[in-house]
């Protein structure tokens, strides 16, 4: 039996952070997500990660 956890994840707008978050949510964990918009990446990619 896996205990459900409350997890804080930073960088959730990026590729790795968004996919990690998805997996943790699928396993029933409660997440607090932190992300930052900046000019380094195009906004389109980050907005798509928010929708997932």
Secondary structure, DSSP 8 states (H G I E B T S, - for coil): -----EEEEE-TTSHHHHHHHHHHHHTT-EEEEE----SSS-HHHHHHHHH-
